Amino acid sequence: MPEVIIKYKSAKALKALEDFVKAFDMIIEKPTEEKFPANIPIRFAKKPNANALSGIWKDNPITIEELRKKAWGDRL
């Protein structure tokens, strides 16, 4: 179903819009306040160490071309 975002400044304008869309058999869905799923914990390191990642690919050799092909497929 196609969607449209409408921004309004007053509750009166929203009420008028709600009455208007009922005549055309449309619905208005209010957006959820939650931008990120609440059940996924995110932890940040206090002192990040980029060197901790060195050598993670040593047992899985891959070329940049293979990596690019996996990531982009035929879109390149």
GUNUDREN-897623 format. One record per residue (C-alpha): residue number from 0; residue in three letters; x, y, z. Coordinates in nm, 2 decimals. Layout:
// residues N
(NUM, "ALA", (X, Y, Z))
...
//
This chain:
// residues 76
(0, "MET", (0.00, 0.00, 0.00))
(1, "PRO", (0.14, 0.34, -0.09))
(2, "GLU", (0.22, 0.57, 0.20))
(3, "VAL", (0.24, 0.95, 0.25))
(4, "ILE", (0.39, 1.14, 0.54))
(5, "ILE", (0.20, 1.46, 0.64))
(6, "LYS", (0.33, 1.70, 0.90))
(7, "TYR", (0.08, 1.92, 1.09))
(8, "LYS", (0.10, 2.19, 1.35))
(9, "SER", (-0.22, 2.16, 1.54))
(10, "ALA", (-0.46, 1.89, 1.67))
(11, "LYS", (-0.74, 2.07, 1.48))
(12, "ALA", (-0.57, 2.01, 1.15))
(13, "LEU", (-0.52, 1.64, 1.23))
(14, "LYS", (-0.89, 1.61, 1.33))
(15, "ALA", (-0.99, 1.76, 1.00))
(16, "LEU", (-0.76, 1.53, 0.81))
(17, "GLU", (-0.90, 1.23, 0.99))
(18, "ASP", (-1.25, 1.33, 0.90))
(19, "PHE", (-1.14, 1.38, 0.54))
(20, "VAL", (-0.97, 1.04, 0.49))
(21, "LYS", (-1.27, 0.85, 0.62))
(22, "ALA", (-1.46, 0.97, 0.32))
(23, "PHE", (-1.21, 0.80, 0.09))
(24, "ASP", (-1.17, 0.47, 0.28))
(25, "MET", (-0.82, 0.55, 0.39))
(26, "ILE", (-0.65, 0.51, 0.73))
(27, "ILE", (-0.42, 0.72, 0.94))
(28, "GLU", (-0.15, 0.54, 1.13))
(29, "LYS", (0.03, 0.73, 1.40))
(30, "PRO", (0.41, 0.66, 1.40))
(31, "THR", (0.56, 0.46, 1.69))
(32, "GLU", (0.78, 0.65, 1.92))
(33, "GLU", (1.04, 0.37, 1.93))
(34, "LYS", (1.32, 0.43, 1.68))
(35, "PHE", (1.52, 0.12, 1.79))
(36, "PRO", (1.40, -0.21, 1.92))
(37, "ALA", (1.40, -0.19, 2.30))
(38, "ASN", (1.50, -0.55, 2.35))
(39, "ILE", (1.85, -0.53, 2.18))
(40, "PRO", (2.11, -0.42, 2.43))
(41, "ILE", (2.38, -0.19, 2.29))
(42, "ARG", (2.71, -0.17, 2.47))
(43, "PHE", (2.99, 0.07, 2.39))
(44, "ALA", (3.35, 0.02, 2.50))
(45, "LYS", (3.48, 0.29, 2.73))
(46, "LYS", (3.83, 0.26, 2.57))
(47, "PRO", (3.79, 0.10, 2.22))
(48, "ASN", (4.09, -0.10, 2.09))
(49, "ALA", (4.10, -0.13, 1.71))
(50, "ASN", (4.40, -0.36, 1.74))
(51, "ALA", (4.18, -0.62, 1.90))
(52, "LEU", (4.04, -0.69, 1.55))
(53, "SER", (4.38, -0.76, 1.39))
(54, "GLY", (4.40, -1.11, 1.25))
(55, "ILE", (4.03, -1.19, 1.26))
(56, "TRP", (4.04, -1.29, 0.89))
(57, "LYS", (4.36, -1.50, 0.90))
(58, "ASP", (4.18, -1.83, 0.88))
(59, "ASN", (3.94, -1.71, 0.61))
(60, "PRO", (4.14, -1.56, 0.32))
(61, "ILE", (3.92, -1.35, 0.09))
(62, "THR", (4.01, -1.10, -0.18))
(63, "ILE", (3.85, -0.76, -0.21))
(64, "GLU", (3.68, -0.87, -0.53))
(65, "GLU", (3.52, -1.16, -0.35))
(66, "LEU", (3.41, -0.94, -0.07))
(67, "ARG", (3.27, -0.68, -0.30))
(68, "LYS", (3.08, -0.95, -0.50))
(69, "LYS", (2.93, -1.09, -0.18))
(70, "ALA", (2.82, -0.75, -0.06))
(71, "TRP", (2.69, -0.60, -0.38))
(72, "GLY", (2.61, -0.90, -0.60))
(73, "ASP", (2.52, -0.80, -0.95))
(74, "ARG", (2.44, -0.44, -0.85))
(75, "LEU", (2.79, -0.32, -0.95))
//
